[in-house]
Amino acid sequence: MTVLLPYPKPANIWTGEELKALNVHVERIDPLKFFGVLSLPDCDISANILSENTSPSQGKVGLSREERLFFEYLQDAHTGKVAMIDDFAAFLLHMLGFDDAPGRVIHTRVPFSITMCDFRVDATSNISLWSRFDSDLDCILVVQCEDKAGGGTTPAADARLIATAIAAFDQSNIRRTAAGQPCYDKRTIFGVVMKGTSPYFYRVPVCRELVLSLAGGYRPSHVTVVKACAAASGDLDRYAQEGMMSLLDRKCALQCFQALKASLAPL
């Protein structure tokens, strides 16, 4: 076995080096391949949200409360301040009905932790979606909010999101063990990195071998391939800078959120 790292690190200071050491590879694909669809779903969103470049609230009457809040949160998140990006991401999930299904609930700043090199380290998620079945509560989606520095998503942002997904898997197994239920051997945890108003989507396969390797500080024997995609309609540089301030990218991003919601549909 190859020693992974000489010391444990909380998730918020992970970099691409941790992913290399853990034998994790991020493969970037287009949204259709990521969601396994021939076309993105129709966007059941108000015409104002899809057609207004910026908030029409100062010059247009008749906006619904949801429409007004969308533009307010969007403009605040575009400043790049992480706390405001948190608020925008949570609002989007509520607006798009991620918590409509029975047992689904959205939480902010739920404390996660993970064992790394024999020490428990923090891996708290900015936003998380939970599914309750009977008395069992599992995290099925993690959202990592990042400032806009450096443009689009980075290896460090990838690493922080993936660390949180691993922690979500581990925390589910800890709860299941305490409840006398069998642990998961493997699961796919979905994730979103919000860089300002630009969402990037992830599908993170997590297994017990990966968790045990991280805990012991050793390189896993198998490669973990994480799929990722940008919700951009075309120009990735524009998307990184403008995100959902751009009308074209806003529609594509909202369609991707709709496709993500369908991927998380209760069995």
Summary of the structure (lengths in Angstrom):
residues: 267
radius of gyration: 18.6
end to end distance: 38.4
largest distance: 65.3
contacts: 866
relative contact order: 0.20
helix: 40%
strand: 24%
